[in-house]
Every structure is written in structure tokens, then in C-alpha cells.
Amino acid sequence: MSVQLYGIRNCDTMKKAWTWLDAHGVAYDFHDYKKEGVARETLEDWVDRLGWETLLNRAGTTFRKLPEADRAELDAEKAIALMLAQPSMIKRPVLKAGEQIQVGFRPDAYAALFGKG
């Protein structure tokens, strides 16, 4: 199964995910969407499958610093535009394993996904 881990390098939650994956022998490719960006098609797929509310990190500093007009009346298209413009607004990590996608790091969810209970 192909495994991709999306996020940004300097993130404590990312570090927890890397540690878990490495400790459990799960091979993965890392995509730093702060440095490499993220394709609109990828974000649209994630939003279609998970909902923009799951992906947009409204608790983060980047989002909270936006002008009120940018934070108001959010919908999928506006959320995608914000995440494309500033990828640090995407919750992390995003783990894609085969056709499964998980957002955030929960050891129990990773264990269930990879059969590493």
C-alpha cells in the first residue's frame, strides 16, 4: 500500500506521526505542502471526501490572523482558495494510505489503519 504523509516540517503533531510511523515500520513519502504546495485537484478531492470543515485549521494562528472578511461566510470554494494561498491552514498531518485518508494524528486510528494494534 502506498502511503503519503502531508504536512509541514516544523509541527509537533507531524513529529508525533513520523515517530509512530517509523516505530511501527510503516514506509511513507513525505510531502511538505508549505515548501512544495498542494495541487488544487488534491485539495478538491480531500474536500469532496472529508469536507472542508475537516481540513481547514480554523484554530491555527494563520487563520486567526486573517481579516474578518476572509474568515466570514466560508464554503468549500473559499476554504480551498485559503488553503491554496496559505497551506499552513491545512490541518496536519494528512495521511493517505491507499484510498484511505486521515486528518490529524491519533495513534489508535493509525494502529487500526495499519493493523499495528
ChimeraX commands (.cxc) that place a marker at each C-alpha (Angstrom):
marker #1 position 0.00,0.00,0.00 radius 0.5
marker #1 position 1.32,3.41,-0.96 radius 0.5
marker #1 position 1.48,5.82,1.99 radius 0.5
marker #1 position 1.88,9.59,1.73 radius 0.5
marker #1 position 2.13,11.91,4.70 radius 0.5
marker #1 position 1.30,15.55,4.01 radius 0.5
marker #1 position 2.15,18.41,6.33 radius 0.5
marker #1 position 4.82,20.89,7.27 radius 0.5
marker #1 position 8.19,20.10,8.75 radius 0.5
marker #1 position 8.03,22.26,11.90 radius 0.5
marker #1 position 4.90,20.90,13.55 radius 0.5
marker #1 position 4.71,18.96,16.80 radius 0.5
marker #1 position 1.81,16.83,15.59 radius 0.5
marker #1 position 3.78,15.91,12.48 radius 0.5
marker #1 position 6.68,14.82,14.67 radius 0.5
marker #1 position 4.33,12.51,16.59 radius 0.5
marker #1 position 3.07,10.99,13.34 radius 0.5
marker #1 position 6.61,10.45,11.99 radius 0.5
marker #1 position 7.68,8.85,15.26 radius 0.5
marker #1 position 4.69,6.50,15.25 radius 0.5
marker #1 position 5.12,5.50,11.59 radius 0.5
marker #1 position 8.87,4.94,12.00 radius 0.5
marker #1 position 8.43,2.94,15.22 radius 0.5
marker #1 position 5.87,0.69,13.53 radius 0.5
marker #1 position 7.87,0.14,10.36 radius 0.5
marker #1 position 5.44,1.94,8.06 radius 0.5
marker #1 position 7.20,3.30,4.96 radius 0.5
marker #1 position 5.86,6.61,3.67 radius 0.5
marker #1 position 6.67,9.51,1.40 radius 0.5
marker #1 position 6.54,12.96,3.00 radius 0.5
marker #1 position 5.07,15.91,1.11 radius 0.5
marker #1 position 5.82,19.28,2.71 radius 0.5
marker #1 position 2.97,21.39,1.44 radius 0.5
marker #1 position 4.45,24.55,2.85 radius 0.5
marker #1 position 7.52,24.12,0.60 radius 0.5
marker #1 position 6.03,22.12,-2.27 radius 0.5
marker #1 position 2.50,23.47,-2.20 radius 0.5
marker #1 position -0.53,21.32,-2.78 radius 0.5
marker #1 position -2.43,20.85,-6.02 radius 0.5
marker #1 position -5.94,22.25,-6.30 radius 0.5
marker #1 position -7.11,18.83,-7.53 radius 0.5
marker #1 position -5.70,17.19,-4.38 radius 0.5
marker #1 position -7.45,19.66,-2.08 radius 0.5
marker #1 position -10.70,19.33,-4.03 radius 0.5
marker #1 position -10.51,15.54,-3.68 radius 0.5
marker #1 position -9.90,15.79,0.07 radius 0.5
marker #1 position -12.74,18.30,0.47 radius 0.5
marker #1 position -15.09,16.07,-1.56 radius 0.5
marker #1 position -14.21,13.07,0.59 radius 0.5
marker #1 position -13.80,14.66,4.03 radius 0.5
marker #1 position -15.42,18.09,3.93 radius 0.5
marker #1 position -13.65,21.44,4.05 radius 0.5
marker #1 position -14.53,21.75,7.74 radius 0.5
marker #1 position -12.28,18.76,8.47 radius 0.5
marker #1 position -9.32,20.14,6.51 radius 0.5
marker #1 position -9.30,23.85,7.32 radius 0.5
marker #1 position -7.39,24.59,10.52 radius 0.5
marker #1 position -9.51,27.40,11.94 radius 0.5
marker #1 position -7.76,27.14,15.33 radius 0.5
marker #1 position -4.33,27.96,13.91 radius 0.5
marker #1 position -2.57,31.31,14.05 radius 0.5
marker #1 position -2.53,31.72,10.26 radius 0.5
marker #1 position -6.32,31.52,10.05 radius 0.5
marker #1 position -6.93,33.66,13.13 radius 0.5
marker #1 position -4.74,36.45,11.68 radius 0.5
marker #1 position -6.88,36.70,8.54 radius 0.5
marker #1 position -9.12,39.73,8.15 radius 0.5
marker #1 position -12.68,39.07,9.31 radius 0.5
marker #1 position -13.92,39.34,5.71 radius 0.5
marker #1 position -11.73,36.37,4.72 radius 0.5
marker #1 position -12.98,34.28,7.65 radius 0.5
marker #1 position -16.66,35.09,7.11 radius 0.5
marker #1 position -19.13,33.11,5.03 radius 0.5
marker #1 position -16.83,30.16,4.43 radius 0.5
marker #1 position -17.77,27.50,1.95 radius 0.5
marker #1 position -15.81,24.78,0.16 radius 0.5
marker #1 position -14.53,27.03,-2.64 radius 0.5
marker #1 position -13.44,29.81,-0.29 radius 0.5
marker #1 position -11.77,27.31,2.07 radius 0.5
marker #1 position -9.88,25.70,-0.83 radius 0.5
marker #1 position -8.69,29.13,-2.01 radius 0.5
marker #1 position -7.45,29.98,1.51 radius 0.5
marker #1 position -5.62,26.64,1.85 radius 0.5
marker #1 position -4.01,27.02,-1.57 radius 0.5
marker #1 position -2.84,30.54,-0.74 radius 0.5
marker #1 position -1.53,29.55,2.69 radius 0.5
marker #1 position -1.01,25.79,3.05 radius 0.5
marker #1 position -0.26,26.11,6.76 radius 0.5
marker #1 position -4.05,26.46,7.12 radius 0.5
marker #1 position -4.45,22.78,6.22 radius 0.5
marker #1 position -4.80,20.62,9.31 radius 0.5
marker #1 position -1.95,18.20,9.78 radius 0.5
marker #1 position -0.94,15.66,9.18 radius 0.5
marker #1 position -2.96,14.38,6.26 radius 0.5
marker #1 position -2.21,10.69,5.83 radius 0.5
marker #1 position -3.17,8.95,2.61 radius 0.5
marker #1 position -2.81,5.18,2.73 radius 0.5
marker #1 position -4.17,3.55,-0.39 radius 0.5
marker #1 position -7.65,5.04,-0.71 radius 0.5
marker #1 position -7.95,5.89,2.99 radius 0.5
marker #1 position -7.38,9.45,4.19 radius 0.5
marker #1 position -6.97,10.52,7.79 radius 0.5
marker #1 position -6.54,14.05,9.09 radius 0.5
marker #1 position -4.74,14.67,12.35 radius 0.5
marker #1 position -2.75,12.18,14.36 radius 0.5
marker #1 position -4.42,9.63,16.63 radius 0.5
marker #1 position -2.32,6.58,17.49 radius 0.5
marker #1 position -5.40,4.32,17.72 radius 0.5
marker #1 position -6.58,5.37,14.25 radius 0.5
marker #1 position -3.11,4.74,12.76 radius 0.5
marker #1 position -2.93,1.36,14.51 radius 0.5
marker #1 position -6.33,0.36,13.11 radius 0.5
marker #1 position -5.42,1.52,9.60 radius 0.5
marker #1 position -2.12,-0.35,9.52 radius 0.5
marker #1 position -3.12,-3.35,11.64 radius 0.5
marker #1 position -0.48,-2.49,14.21 radius 0.5
marker #1 position -2.58,-2.74,17.38 radius 0.5
marker link #1:1,2 radius 0.2
marker link #1:2,3 radius 0.2
marker link #1:3,4 radius 0.2
marker link #1:4,5 radius 0.2
marker link #1:5,6 radius 0.2
marker link #1:6,7 radius 0.2
marker link #1:7,8 radius 0.2
marker link #1:8,9 radius 0.2
marker link #1:9,10 radius 0.2
marker link #1:10,11 radius 0.2
marker link #1:11,12 radius 0.2
marker link #1:12,13 radius 0.2
marker link #1:13,14 radius 0.2
marker link #1:14,15 radius 0.2
marker link #1:15,16 radius 0.2
marker link #1:16,17 radius 0.2
marker link #1:17,18 radius 0.2
marker link #1:18,19 radius 0.2
marker link #1:19,20 radius 0.2
marker link #1:20,21 radius 0.2
marker link #1:21,22 radius 0.2
marker link #1:22,23 radius 0.2
marker link #1:23,24 radius 0.2
marker link #1:24,25 radius 0.2
marker link #1:25,26 radius 0.2
marker link #1:26,27 radius 0.2
marker link #1:27,28 radius 0.2
marker link #1:28,29 radius 0.2
marker link #1:29,30 radius 0.2
marker link #1:30,31 radius 0.2
marker link #1:31,32 radius 0.2
marker link #1:32,33 radius 0.2
marker link #1:33,34 radius 0.2
marker link #1:34,35 radius 0.2
marker link #1:35,36 radius 0.2
marker link #1:36,37 radius 0.2
marker link #1:37,38 radius 0.2
marker link #1:38,39 radius 0.2
marker link #1:39,40 radius 0.2
marker link #1:40,41 radius 0.2
marker link #1:41,42 radius 0.2
marker link #1:42,43 radius 0.2
marker link #1:43,44 radius 0.2
marker link #1:44,45 radius 0.2
marker link #1:45,46 radius 0.2
marker link #1:46,47 radius 0.2
marker link #1:47,48 radius 0.2
marker link #1:48,49 radius 0.2
marker link #1:49,50 radius 0.2
marker link #1:50,51 radius 0.2
marker link #1:51,52 radius 0.2
marker link #1:52,53 radius 0.2
marker link #1:53,54 radius 0.2
marker link #1:54,55 radius 0.2
marker link #1:55,56 radius 0.2
marker link #1:56,57 radius 0.2
marker link #1:57,58 radius 0.2
marker link #1:58,59 radius 0.2
marker link #1:59,60 radius 0.2
marker link #1:60,61 radius 0.2
marker link #1:61,62 radius 0.2
marker link #1:62,63 radius 0.2
marker link #1:63,64 radius 0.2
marker link #1:64,65 radius 0.2
marker link #1:65,66 radius 0.2
marker link #1:66,67 radius 0.2
marker link #1:67,68 radius 0.2
marker link #1:68,69 radius 0.2
marker link #1:69,70 radius 0.2
marker link #1:70,71 radius 0.2
marker link #1:71,72 radius 0.2
marker link #1:72,73 radius 0.2
marker link #1:73,74 radius 0.2
marker link #1:74,75 radius 0.2
marker link #1:75,76 radius 0.2
marker link #1:76,77 radius 0.2
marker link #1:77,78 radius 0.2
marker link #1:78,79 radius 0.2
marker link #1:79,80 radius 0.2
marker link #1:80,81 radius 0.2
marker link #1:81,82 radius 0.2
marker link #1:82,83 radius 0.2
marker link #1:83,84 radius 0.2
marker link #1:84,85 radius 0.2
marker link #1:85,86 radius 0.2
marker link #1:86,87 radius 0.2
marker link #1:87,88 radius 0.2
marker link #1:88,89 radius 0.2
marker link #1:89,90 radius 0.2
marker link #1:90,91 radius 0.2
marker link #1:91,92 radius 0.2
marker link #1:92,93 radius 0.2
marker link #1:93,94 radius 0.2
marker link #1:94,95 radius 0.2
marker link #1:95,96 radius 0.2
marker link #1:96,97 radius 0.2
marker link #1:97,98 radius 0.2
marker link #1:98,99 radius 0.2
marker link #1:99,100 radius 0.2
marker link #1:100,101 radius 0.2
marker link #1:101,102 radius 0.2
marker link #1:102,103 radius 0.2
marker link #1:103,104 radius 0.2
marker link #1:104,105 radius 0.2
marker link #1:105,106 radius 0.2
marker link #1:106,107 radius 0.2
marker link #1:107,108 radius 0.2
marker link #1:108,109 radius 0.2
marker link #1:109,110 radius 0.2
marker link #1:110,111 radius 0.2
marker link #1:111,112 radius 0.2
marker link #1:112,113 radius 0.2
marker link #1:113,114 radius 0.2
marker link #1:114,115 radius 0.2
marker link #1:115,116 radius 0.2
marker link #1:116,117 radius 0.2
view
